[in-house]
Every structure is written in structure tokens, then in C-alpha cells.
Amino acid sequence: MSEDFPPITPIVYVSEPEPSGMRWRYRVRTFGAISELERGLNQLGQEGWELVGLWPVEGTLWAVFKQPEGRATDSGSSQGG
């Protein structure tokens, strides 16, 4: 990859409990550069995806997103890369 990613410090956020019966769909994306990560995060955020995890794996960053099931999105524009 063209860039080395800085070490990631795990952070835990506590939120209100989810409504009973809430169902989620998940998406995993990989990013090879910081600029690619920023564009991807902004794009998926605009589509209603919430980042829930980020891991460095062999020169890339793996990101996991969640979204309430049933929300309409442009599924073709945010496939892994």
C-alpha cells in the first residue's frame, strides 16, 4: 500500500439501548489510503451507514458499518474496495 496507517487506539462509546426488535444490516469495506478512507466514510455516512469498527489488516484498514434494516440506499456505490 502507498501509506502506513498510524496505530489505532480502541475507543468504547456507550449509548442508549436499542429499541426492542431493532434489526441491522452490515457492510464491510477495505481502504488502502487515508484519503480513500475519508471519502468512503463521508459517502457511507451520507447513505445512513454508521461506522462501528475499524481494524488495520496487512497495510489496509477494514471498516464495519451498520444501518437499520429496511433503509433504502444506493447499494451499488459503496461496495468494498
N, CA, C and O of each residue as an XYZ file, in Angstrom:
324
protein
N       0.833     -1.190      0.000
C       0.000      0.000      0.000
C       0.870      1.243      0.000
O       2.035      1.187      0.394
N       0.325      2.338     -0.429
C       1.094      3.556     -0.571
C       1.313      4.295      0.742
O       2.207      5.138      0.812
N       0.543      4.020      1.774
C       0.660      4.728      3.046
C       0.704      3.740      4.193
O       0.111      2.664      4.123
N       1.418      4.116      5.260
C       1.343      3.355      6.502
C       0.322      4.052      7.377
O       0.318      5.279      7.481
N      -0.538      3.276      8.002
C      -1.561      3.851      8.855
C      -1.019      3.984     10.272
O      -0.279      3.113     10.729
N      -1.372      5.052     10.973
C      -0.931      5.203     12.358
C      -1.611      4.159     13.231
O      -2.658      3.627     12.862
N      -1.020      3.861     14.393
C      -1.674      2.908     15.300
C      -3.066      3.408     15.678
O      -3.304      4.612     15.770
N      -3.965      2.478     15.891
C      -5.337      2.823     16.254
C      -5.544      2.510     17.723
O      -5.227      1.412     18.179
N      -6.078      3.475     18.469
C      -6.403      3.281     19.870
C      -7.875      2.928     19.976
O      -8.727      3.703     19.543
N      -8.192      1.756     20.552
C      -9.607      1.384     20.692
C     -10.355      2.377     21.584
O      -9.830      2.840     22.596
N     -11.576      2.690     21.193
C     -12.438      3.589     21.957
C     -13.791      2.911     22.109
O     -14.309      2.325     21.158
N     -14.358      2.991     23.296
C     -15.676      2.403     23.547
C     -16.656      3.529     23.829
O     -16.405      4.382     24.680
N     -17.773      3.528     23.112
C     -18.831      4.505     23.334
C     -20.036      3.787     23.925
O     -20.364      2.672     23.520
N     -20.682      4.421     24.871
C     -21.880      3.855     25.477
C     -23.056      4.692     25.011
O     -23.021      5.920     25.079
N     -24.110      4.017     24.531
C     -25.285      4.738     24.041
C     -26.537      4.166     24.680
O     -26.493      3.199     25.441
N     -27.637      4.786     24.352
C     -28.923      4.319     24.846
C     -29.220      2.937     24.271
O     -28.768      2.624     23.170
N     -29.968      2.106     24.992
C     -30.326      0.784     24.457
C     -31.116      0.913     23.152
O     -31.876      1.862     22.958
N     -30.921     -0.056     22.275
C     -31.649     -0.083     21.006
C     -33.115     -0.421     21.265
O     -33.423     -1.153     22.206
N     -34.021      0.103     20.442
C     -35.426     -0.272     20.582
C     -35.585     -1.787     20.415
O     -34.875     -2.417     19.632
N     -36.503     -2.336     21.144
C     -36.774     -3.769     21.061
C     -37.101     -4.163     19.628
O     -37.897     -3.500     18.963
N     -36.492     -5.234     19.157
C     -36.782     -5.719     17.815
C     -36.015     -5.034     16.699
O     -36.242     -5.336     15.527
N     -35.092     -4.098     17.038
C     -34.317     -3.407     16.012
C     -33.439     -4.419     15.275
O     -32.755     -5.230     15.899
N     -33.467     -4.362     13.942
C     -32.668     -5.270     13.123
C     -31.694     -4.436     12.292
O     -32.040     -3.364     11.797
N     -30.471     -4.948     12.148
C     -29.417     -4.229     11.453
C     -28.922     -5.004     10.246
O     -28.983     -6.234     10.217
N     -28.432     -4.278      9.250
C     -27.663     -4.891      8.177
C     -26.253     -4.321      8.314
O     -26.056     -3.224      8.837
N     -25.280     -5.089      7.834
C     -23.885     -4.706      7.998
C     -23.173     -4.667      6.657
O     -23.564     -5.353      5.713
N     -22.131     -3.865      6.583
C     -21.301     -3.754      5.376
C     -19.850     -3.659      5.836
O     -19.539     -2.971      6.808
N     -18.959     -4.364      5.117
C     -17.530     -4.300      5.390
C     -16.849     -3.676      4.185
O     -17.093     -4.086      3.050
N     -15.995     -2.686      4.423
C     -15.218     -2.035      3.363
C     -13.754     -2.078      3.748
O     -13.415     -2.042      4.930
N     -12.890     -2.154      2.754
C     -11.457     -2.030      2.998
C     -10.961     -0.764      2.318
O     -11.449     -0.371      1.258
N      -9.977     -0.133      2.955
C      -9.414      1.111      2.445
C      -7.900      0.998      2.433
O      -7.310      0.491      3.387
N      -7.259      1.465      1.360
C      -5.822      1.357      1.222
C      -5.070      2.647      1.467
O      -3.839      2.636      1.512
N      -5.773      3.764      1.628
C      -5.120      5.054      1.842
C      -6.029      5.930      2.698
O      -7.250      5.774      2.691
N      -5.413      6.855      3.435
C      -6.186      7.754      4.301
C      -7.193      8.559      3.486
O      -8.336      8.719      3.915
N      -6.800      9.064      2.330
C      -7.727      9.862      1.510
C      -8.912      9.006      1.053
O     -10.043      9.488      0.992
N      -8.652      7.753      0.736
C      -9.722      6.832      0.346
C     -10.656      6.571      1.529
O     -11.873      6.488      1.362
N     -10.081      6.442      2.720
C     -10.878      6.235      3.941
C     -11.811      7.417      4.173
O     -13.000      7.232      4.433
N     -11.278      8.622      4.079
C     -12.093      9.818      4.308
C     -13.253      9.906      3.322
O     -14.387     10.175      3.718
N     -12.974      9.679      2.034
C     -14.049      9.714      1.024
C     -15.094      8.643      1.312
O     -16.295      8.905      1.239
N     -14.635      7.436      1.641
C     -15.556      6.337      1.911
C     -16.429      6.581      3.129
O     -17.628      6.307      3.106
N     -15.816      7.106      4.209
C     -16.592      7.406      5.415
C     -17.657      8.459      5.139
O     -18.798      8.325      5.582
N     -17.288      9.501      4.411
C     -18.262     10.551      4.083
C     -19.388     10.015      3.208
O     -20.556     10.326      3.441
N     -19.047      9.217      2.208
C     -20.059      8.663      1.307
C     -21.028      7.763      2.065
O     -22.244      7.916      1.951
N     -20.490      6.831      2.833
C     -21.363      5.901      3.553
C     -22.173      6.611      4.628
O     -23.324      6.244      4.867
N     -21.604      7.611      5.278
C     -22.355      8.396      6.256
C     -23.542      9.104      5.623
O     -24.620      9.162      6.215
N     -23.350      9.645      4.418
C     -24.457     10.302      3.712
C     -25.548      9.304      3.340
O     -26.715      9.674      3.209
N     -25.164      8.028      3.170
C     -26.144      6.992      2.838
C     -26.792      6.393      4.092
O     -27.613      5.481      3.989
N     -26.428      6.899      5.270
C     -27.056      6.438      6.501
C     -26.336      5.291      7.192
O     -26.882      4.713      8.132
N     -25.109      4.937      6.755
C     -24.338      3.880      7.402
C     -23.562      4.463      8.566
O     -23.027      5.568      8.471
N     -23.498      3.724      9.669
C     -22.777      4.142     10.873
C     -21.539      3.260     11.035
O     -21.638      2.033     11.006
N     -20.374      3.887     11.206
C     -19.136      3.142     11.424
C     -19.170      2.521     12.815
O     -19.395      3.224     13.801
N     -18.948      1.200     12.905
C     -18.961      0.521     14.211
C     -17.631     -0.134     14.551
O     -17.430     -0.547     15.693
N     -16.714     -0.240     13.584
C     -15.411     -0.823     13.872
C     -14.416     -0.518     12.779
O     -14.784     -0.374     11.614
N     -13.126     -0.417     13.165
C     -12.066     -0.108     12.222
C     -10.815     -0.859     12.655
O     -10.364     -0.702     13.790
N     -10.239     -1.685     11.755
C      -9.093     -2.513     12.089
C      -8.024     -2.426     11.008
O      -8.340     -2.486      9.820
N      -6.741     -2.282     11.414
C      -5.660     -2.362     10.435
C      -5.362     -3.831     10.137
O      -5.188     -4.629     11.058
N      -5.303     -4.188      8.855
C      -5.012     -5.561      8.438
C      -4.061     -5.505      7.251
O      -4.456     -5.115      6.152
N      -2.815     -5.892      7.470
C      -1.817     -6.015      6.402
C      -1.788     -4.816      5.455
O      -1.943     -4.987      4.246
N      -1.595     -3.627      5.973
C      -1.464     -2.438      5.138
C      -2.760     -1.815      4.667
O      -2.740     -0.840      3.916
N      -3.892     -2.363      5.098
C      -5.187     -1.764      4.763
C      -5.960     -1.525      6.049
O      -5.578     -2.008      7.115
N      -7.029     -0.791      5.941
C      -7.964     -0.631      7.062
C      -9.274     -1.298      6.681
O      -9.814     -1.053      5.602
N      -9.776     -2.133      7.559
C     -11.085     -2.768      7.381
C     -12.072     -2.001      8.237
O     -11.831     -1.781      9.424
N     -13.178     -1.594      7.643
C     -14.206     -0.835      8.346
C     -15.528     -1.597      8.295
O     -15.915     -2.121      7.251
N     -16.212     -1.650      9.433
C     -17.520     -2.304      9.518
C     -18.549     -1.222      9.818
O     -18.372     -0.400     10.718
N     -19.623     -1.244      9.045
C     -20.706     -0.272      9.179
C     -22.009     -0.999      9.461
O     -22.173     -2.160      9.085
N     -22.946     -0.310     10.131
C     -24.285     -0.871     10.315
C     -25.313      0.177      9.920
O     -25.043      1.378      9.895
N     -26.517     -0.334      9.609
C     -27.634      0.524      9.200
C     -28.921     -0.208      9.561
O     -28.989     -1.429      9.416
N     -29.940      0.506     10.027
C     -31.201     -0.176     10.311
C     -31.719     -0.896      9.076
O     -31.703     -0.345      7.975
N     -32.171     -2.114      9.257
C     -32.713     -2.889      8.148
C     -33.938     -2.181      7.573
O     -34.750     -1.619      8.308
N     -34.055     -2.217      6.248
C     -35.204     -1.607      5.588
C     -34.948     -0.204      5.094
O     -35.790      0.360      4.396
N     -33.815      0.375      5.433
C     -33.488      1.728      4.948
C     -33.001      1.616      3.509
O     -32.141      0.786      3.212
N     -33.529      2.427      2.625
C     -33.140      2.390      1.210
C     -31.811      3.113      1.025
O     -31.641      4.233      1.508
N     -30.859      2.473      0.323
C     -29.581      3.093     -0.008
C     -29.215      2.756     -1.426
O     -29.827      1.892     -2.054
N     -28.211      3.445     -1.929
C     -27.658      3.138     -3.230
C     -26.624      2.039     -3.028
O     -25.444      2.335     -2.835
N     -27.043      0.778     -3.068
C     -26.164     -0.344     -2.723
C     -25.013     -0.506     -3.688
O     -24.001     -1.092     -3.303
N     -25.097     -0.030     -4.910
C     -24.027     -0.210     -5.866
C     -22.832      0.694     -5.651
O     -21.734      0.378     -6.109
N     -23.019      1.825     -4.957
C     -21.937      2.808     -4.864
C     -21.012      2.565     -3.702
O     -19.991      3.247     -3.614
N     -21.292      1.639     -2.799
C     -20.462      1.510     -1.603
C     -19.973      0.092     -1.385
O     -19.839     -0.349     -0.243
N     -19.709     -0.621     -2.452
C     -19.161     -1.965     -2.311
C     -17.708     -1.879     -1.918
O     -17.049     -0.869     -2.167
N     -17.199     -2.943     -1.301
C     -15.819     -2.991     -0.804
C     -14.819     -2.680     -1.892
O     -15.084     -2.891     -3.076
N     -13.653     -2.170     -1.481
C     -12.664     -1.784     -2.437
C     -11.341     -1.786     -1.897
O     -10.384     -1.475     -2.607
